[in-house]
Amino acid sequence: MANPANGLKHFTDLNELSPATLKVLEEQGLTVTTPVQAAVIPLFCGNKDVAVDAATGSGKTLAFILPIVERLRRLEDPMRKHQVQIASCTECLHVFASASIVRMPESEGMHSSED
């Protein structure tokens, strides 16, 4: 259960996330943020520079991907291929980041590519 005292919130508490993103998160069984996600998502969505040093499994990748997805959702012009590229230092991180993006609706033009 979400507990503000330990840094956990529900994703629905983050006003920066659209209903479409919240729906995808819920479908994936993700309802509660990690402390890293609760701290980083509002900052990144607010156009702040963000650097995070946290343990593996702390939610860093999703904390950076969700604000990117939200920015892309709010574009007035349709997205172009390769509008955003995410470089990852390991194959494992690449697979995880790609899988996170693939879960977003293709109808919104979001997809992961090996190009």
Summary of the structure (lengths in Angstrom):
residues: 115
radius of gyration: 13.9
end to end distance: 39.9
largest distance: 42.9
contacts: 265
relative contact order: 0.14
helix: 48%
strand: 2%
